[in-house]
Amino acid sequence: MKKFSVCLALFAVFLFAVSCGGGSKNENKNEEPDTGETVTDTDTADNSEPADDSDADSDTSDTGIQGNDDDSDSTPAQPDDGDSQPDDDSDSATEPSLPECSAESGTPCVDPVSKNIWSAKSAETTAEKAADYCKDLTEGGYKWRLPNIDELRTLIVGCDNTKTGGECEISAVNNTLAHEFWNSKCFCSDDYDGNYSVFKETDMLYSSSVRTEYGDIWGVYFLQAIVTASTDQPKGFVRCISDDISACRNNPCASAENSNGICVSGGETYTCGCNDGFEWGTTSCAKVENCNGLHSTFPCKDTDSGLTWSTIGDLASWSQAVSYCDKLDEGGFTDWHLPTISELRTTVADCPATLTDGTCGFTDTCLASSCIDDTCKGCEISDNLGSSSYYGKLNLGTFLWSSSEVSDNTDKAGHINFASGEVTASPKENYLNVRCVR
């Protein structure tokens, strides 16, 4: 009986223990939501438990989208925003993201060669209103002006005569804005498809360059790529130019000695217009005398052709002559080259067949051996006054190399014998004199 009583007591204790353990488990389940609420309250309203805050931060950083949201609103993200802002400002100040100018581009757009920025085309207007239109233009936030004729000619494509640097002599940089400099090289044939314009246009666009003796302004009529005056085209359009990112930014030519203040950008480099008697050299306006026949001081400019000629060089093979001119630094100029046969023929005198427009067929456009015909033999050799230069305008020497290779025999190149005015070709290994041109 005693053993039974003991067993019964132990069984009762066991039941009590089980009952207490189950109650504790249920109570913990009910307390879990309360514990979660307590943690949340601590994170948002109470900073008294740094360990909990640290845990909350590390949890947040591991939670994908929630982490991105927290970064964008949190203080640690601010330095990243601050670092990116100056970079954007710096880039936009020097090289804005603009489309390359074309028929399809929007505006403002940039010429990739000159780095000039071009505006949209205006409504039809007159030459008298053109400058004010550009001055008042606010497109894209740039500072606009009316382009000079050299700049406007950079929009010409497909007409080599009137592109900037072409044979048409109308130029603000060269101070050749008088009508006397207009010639038959200042236009091409009609093209109604706009193929002479970067923008595929056929309109008349005005420049800021004044035709000296008439007071009207030069422009380009893109139907013919013709450089013409506003009197001939009283109605036209305007595209304004900005040099905010070009080499002409701040106009370095305005303070250049002997410059007329005109600046034309070449992208990373620029060319200044110079006063009469000066030409832009490597870094400045250099003095250039006009050629004076056999008494010329070199370098000198031949006013008939507009070409500038160097001092005569030593005897050289053809390849040596080419290299000599490419490396020549004379009179403040470094842009010398060995003249083509047509350029060299501009210095022939008193021998009609081999003058520039003479009947001799060997020219820049006909360089085959068959082009050296009987009329290229020149004139009778003279014994008068230094026969070696009798048929040369500039005391050119007996034989001078040209850069023109014979197209069907490239072992030979053209030259001129100024003792007879003969235009012919010789093996490139021969040694002849050199005079460079620019």
URCOR-V51960 format. One record per helix or strand of 3 or more residues. SS is the DSSP state (H for helix, E for strand). FROM is the first residue (numbers start at 1). LEN is the number of residues. Records with the same first field share a line. If there is no record, write none. Layout:
SS->FROM-LEN  FROM-LEN
//
This chain:
H->2-44  50-12  65-9  75-20  127-10  139-3  149-7  179-3  252-4  293-3  318-10  341-5  352-3  369-3  374-4  387-3
E->117-5  204-7  217-5  226-4  239-4  259-7  270-5  278-3  285-3  313-4  399-8  409-9  422-6  432-3
//
